[in-house]
Amino acid sequence: MSLELILISLCCILFVLSVFLCWKLYQFSVLIIDLEDAIEESLDILDEKYSNLNEIIKKPVFFDSVEVRQVISEIRGCHDAILVIANKLTRKTGAISGEIEKKNN
């Protein structure tokens, strides 16, 4: 009789532990899905800004001031930084930055 009682109590403990672990797994999976959605939205924004910067960079500059040249240099740096960030975020998805750069240039 005591063996049956021990087995029943162990089964109850395992059941409670399983329910608790399933709940934690559910919470973690919801967190991952939310994070994935946030990254996708961020990548969409980065893609839009990258396209806008690409259009701005293609325009010729007619004013030969040092300050204007520095601003253009900073815009090019931001342009490259956006590409690097997007490539780091999509490293495992198969997006190749070389193909994207060739298409944009």
N, C-alpha and C positions, 0 to 999 in steps of 0.2 A: 504494500500500500504506500509506503514512503517513496518508493521508486517512481510510482505513478504520479505522485504529488510533485516530485522533483521535475519530472519530465513535463508535466503540465505547466508548472511555473516557468521553466525554461522556454517553453513554446510561447507563453504569454509575453515574456520579456523580449524574445526575439521578434515577435509580432509588433510590439510597441516600438522597438528599435528600428524595424523595417519601415514602419509608418513614418517615424521621425526622419529617417534618412531619405525616404521618398519625398517628403515635404521640402527638405533642404535641397534636394536635387531639382525639384520643380522651381524653387526660388532662384537657384543658380541659373537654370536654363532660361528663365524669364529675363534675368539680368543680362545674359549673353545676347539674347534676341534684341533687347533694347539697345545694347551697345552696338550691335551690328546695324540696326536702323540708324543710329546716330552717325556712325561712320559712313554709311551710304549717303545720307543727307550732306555730310561734310564734303564728301567726294564730289557730289553734284555741284555744290557751291564752288569748290576749287576748280572744277572743270569749266564752269561758267566764267569765273574770274581769269582763268588761264586763257580762255578764248578772247576775252576782252583785252587783256594785256598783250596778247599776240597781235591783235588788230592795231593797238596803239603803237607797238614797237615797229610795225611795218611802215608807219607814216614817216615821211622824211621831215627833218627838223631844219628850219630855215634861219633860226636865230642862233648865232655862234657864241653865246655867252657861256662862261665856265659853269655857272650855276645850272643853266639849262642842261648842259652836257652831264653834269653830276646827277641831276634828277633822272635823266634818261638812263644813266648807268644804274641807278638804284632801281628803276622800274625793271630793267633787264635782270638785275639780281633777284628781285621779287618773283619775276617770271620763272627763273630757274629754280628758286626755292619752292614754289608751288609744284613744279614738276617733280622735284625730289621727294616732297612730302607725299604726293599722290602715289609715286612709285613705291615708297616704303609701305604705305597702307595697303597697296594691292600687290605686294611682292609675290604671294602664293597663288594669285588668281590667274596668272598667265599674261597680264598686260605687259607689253614690251615698250619701253620708253623710246627706243630708237625708231620704231615704226611710227609712233605718235609724233616725234620731232620731225621726221622726214615729211609726214603728211602736213604738218603745220607750216613748214618752211617752204 
